[in-house]
Amino acid sequence: MKLEIAVGDITKLRVDAIVNAANRSLLGGGGVDGAIHRAAGPRLLQECREIRRTRHPDGLPVGQAVLTGAYDLPAKHVIHTVGPVFAAERDPAPLLAAAYRNSLALAEEHGLRSIAFPAISTGVYGYPREDAAQVVKGVLAKFAFKSLERVVLCYFSPDDKAVAERILG
């Protein structure tokens, strides 16, 4: 597996799947979640509403992941996952690790070759970026990659990228 660390707009990436740092509702929100919903167009919201109606009526649990179409995005799929709110959890690291691990597993389950992640939970959810990068490092080191050949960590700011490069090498 080839790891890339980049700064940019995740909605512009040509990968098999981009990961959405979603909220439990799956119905859009701020930050990367809102940007992905705006760029994908209204059919993404329709599919997410159907997932809520049929599979997750109480919302997507923290750490879990679901796959949808990408619609107007250059990616083929969107994998939605919910990261933990840092201050609301006694031990948020296992939940953040589950969000990354379950997203990777879903990509593998569908035979995808490339995936791009934003910095899950480090925005309004308040997860310290250094701690989050350590969690990502641990998940990537232990994950059994099969179909996935390329993992992109796509950060919004150069500072976030610098932290990731320092921790992930």
Buried (B, 14 or more C-beta within 10 A) or exposed (E): EEBEBEBEEBBEBEBBBBBBBBBBBBBBBEBBBEBBBEBBEEEBBEBBEEBBEEEBEEBBEBBBBBBBBBBEBEBBBBBBBBBBBBEEBEEBBEBBBBBBBBBBBBBBEBEBEBBBBBBBBBBEBEBEBEBBBBBBBBBBEEBEEEEBEBBBBBBBEEEBBBBBEEBBE
